[in-house]
Amino acid sequence: MHYAWNNTAVRLVSFVPENMKLPGGALIVVSVILIGGFSSPESQDNTRDNRAISLFGLAVIIFSVWATSRDRKAVKWHTVIVGMFVQFIVALFVLRSGAGYDIFSFVSELARDLLGFADQGTAFLTAATVPKLGWFLVTVLPISKLRYPETEETLTTGRCVIPDDDEHRAANSLHAFANGAWLGLKIAGMILSTLLCIIAFLGLANGLLTWWGRYLNINDPPLTVELIVGYICYPIAFLLGVPRNGDLLKVAQLLGTKLIANEFVAYTALQTDPAYADLSPRSRLIATYALCGFANIGSLGTQIGVLSQIAPSRSGDVSRLAVSALIAGALSTLTSASIAGLLVTDQAAYFTPSAASS
């Protein structure tokens, strides 16, 4: 594969003038997105007008990330362009071909089986019914490179360098196993304590807003952080390509629920809440992709807890970048939703009737 790449693509690119490589690559990516997104026939509410809005929303997201970048001059556009190209090609392969869908479905099933082995340990430490509760305790490259571009040479630039760590070097496999278990316990404790503080603070904010909302006669629904963020997400739902048939506010409220609570709460509402039972297939598809990610207020606790334990000396940097990483993660899932809105034409085939509609 490496030999074929070096003797085809690399040689072809070598004939392109240096000052034309970047704009030429961008032109190719834009052309592929336009052809892949608009060449298929229209179906139901997946019209070319709606796809155009999804494409425009994708451009707005990329521009917004660049405009708020820590250092716009340091952005490596080659990495961004290649990342967007790979994301779209993978989406095209998975969403437009049966082979791609089957391959990724098979990999997903294997991953679920692997995670399922943890249920045995959970049942031993707690009860046999706990794993059945479905708790989960423990595409972003282009966005992250735009939002926070690297300005210094990293340890892994062009090579892999693992610094020596004699202090934590394991004497044998049993010692390494014990070290890993202890590190996992410290990470879990840090996550739980941080989540407790963040969620408690969010509850305080909702209590104050609800109290204030009573004086403003905002009672149904009550004034909460989720409600406010849901209305803020209204233009985002439009830019993702959600049809203008009454679904915009509903999808926006799901986005607000996901960002403030978590994706599990939002998915549960999407499936069981009667308010979302009449969402169009396109709206449901876009919402499914837009909610698929860990970018929420609670995940800040997970992020800070995990990374602070893995790299204690960088805990200050982790805390300073936590909100920026949250924004980048949320925007990356929105780009996936936009691309899904561009490519999926038989969206109704992806869903079974929800509990709310039955």
Secondary structure as GFF3:
##gff-version 3
##sequence-region A 1 358
A	DSSP	alpha_helix	2	6	.	.	.	ID=ss1
A	DSSP	alpha_helix	9	14	.	.	.	ID=ss2
A	DSSP	alpha_helix	18	38	.	.	.	ID=ss3
A	DSSP	alpha_helix	48	67	.	.	.	ID=ss4
A	DSSP	three_ten_helix	72	74	.	.	.	ID=ss5
A	DSSP	alpha_helix	77	96	.	.	.	ID=ss6
A	DSSP	alpha_helix	98	116	.	.	.	ID=ss7
A	DSSP	alpha_helix	118	125	.	.	.	ID=ss8
A	DSSP	three_ten_helix	130	133	.	.	.	ID=ss9
A	DSSP	alpha_helix	141	147	.	.	.	ID=ss10
A	DSSP	three_ten_helix	166	168	.	.	.	ID=ss11
A	DSSP	alpha_helix	173	215	.	.	.	ID=ss12
A	DSSP	alpha_helix	225	232	.	.	.	ID=ss13
A	DSSP	alpha_helix	234	239	.	.	.	ID=ss14
A	DSSP	alpha_helix	248	260	.	.	.	ID=ss15
A	DSSP	alpha_helix	263	272	.	.	.	ID=ss16
A	DSSP	three_ten_helix	274	276	.	.	.	ID=ss17
A	DSSP	alpha_helix	281	290	.	.	.	ID=ss18
A	DSSP	alpha_helix	297	310	.	.	.	ID=ss19
A	DSSP	three_ten_helix	312	314	.	.	.	ID=ss20
A	DSSP	alpha_helix	315	343	.	.	.	ID=ss21
A	DSSP	three_ten_helix	347	350	.	.	.	ID=ss22
###
